[in-house]
Amino acid sequence: MWSNLWASLRRGLAPSPTSAPSGEVDRLASHGDQFDTPPSSGLRITWFGHSSTLVEIDGARVLTDPIWSERASPVHWAGPKRWYEPVLPIDALPPLDAVLVSHDHYDHLDMGSVSALAARGARFIVPLGIGAHLAYWGVPEAQISELDWLQTESAGPVEVTATPARHASGRINPQANQTLFASYAIIGRNHRVYFSGDTGYFAALASIGHAYGPFDVTLIESGQYNDTWPDWHMGPEQAVEAHRQLRGKVLIPIHWGLFTLAPHGWTEPVERVLAAARCQAVRVMTPRPGESVEPEKQSVTARWWPDLAWESAAQSPVLSTRDGTTENRFVLPPCSSGD
């Protein structure tokens, strides 16, 4: 995570002057009362910033990549600091059927949040190898389920399948890439949700869409990108294309809006997602941090972020490689750059 930002700085790519908010971020703070009533449509998504979401789907509640700590860091005194306090206390979350962890980078696997949720009896579904982190922190073995890609586990009334991703793992350098990373398909009786975790764009996204879609909602990482790490994070335009390959109906962009982990402006990810989505006729919802949305009941969400300058895909393209060589990159459909 830090190495990504450091690599861009070494190349002389100074952070945008708007890489972090200059004032308060519009958000919806609460004490969790909105969860007392189930979603009438059967599907409700609440975004807490970055990749933390609560997915209420066909009677189940699934929390993704929870981070309630002040910093995404191995220490409390340094490292990326969140821009605003959590929109609700972690103990105000409703009872959960599962907590999904996509990989063990500090902005996705947060020890403080895991410990607090484990004390409430939460059950964790994690990729292979990550259970050792949880066990070391005192999470009982009975509360941990480890999955390889394409393995499935029940979480209350829904099925959760670990699906492939294209990323990396590791808490500190000596432990780099010793654990698995994953995306997830959450499949209920009437609805399906895809959670990307962190991933670069890759050809197997279409296979996931055919095997587990169509998805009513895709939660796809759209921020913290740069052309120095195009295979770790796909960027906004490829996020929209991934949504199409996954056969998604509504895209909710995640992995933005809470931390500065890349040099781009903090509002740039959502602006570029919306530009590419207009081109591809993709429906996007952009809830405020803390806002709950039912995609089947509401058609739009209000713009809540400030109008700041941002670089387009033509100015700052991010295209994943097919095989790790920069000469062989994926090509976006015409117009999807949003220019």
Sequence and secondary structure as in RCSB ss.txt:
>XXXX:A:sequence
MWSNLWASLRRGLAPSPTSAPSGEVDRLASHGDQFDTPPSSGLRITWFGHSSTLVEIDGARVLTDPIWSERASPV
HWAGPKRWYEPVLPIDALPPLDAVLVSHDHYDHLDMGSVSALAARGARFIVPLGIGAHLAYWGVPEAQISELDWL
QTESAGPVEVTATPARHASGRINPQANQTLFASYAIIGRNHRVYFSGDTGYFAALASIGHAYGPFDVTLIESGQY
NDTWPDWHMGPEQAVEAHRQLRGKVLIPIHWGLFTLAPHGWTEPVERVLAAARCQAVRVMTPRPGESVEPEKQSV
TARWWPDLAWESAAQSPVLSTRDGTTENRFVLPPCSSGD
>XXXX:A:secstr
 HHHHHHHHHTT    TTSS SS        SGGGSS  TTSEEEEE STT EEEEETTEEEEES   SSBSSSS
SSSS B SS  SS GGGS   SEEE    STTTS HHHHHHHHHTT  EEEETTTHHHHHHTT  GGGEEEE TT
 EEEETTEEEEEE       SSGGGTT S   EEEEE SS EEEE  S    TTHHHHHHHH  EEEEEEE SS 
 TTSTTT  HHHHHHHHHHHTTEEEEEEES SS   SSS TTHHHHHHHHHHHHHT EE    TT EE TTT S 
    S       TTTS    BSSS TTSB    TTTT  
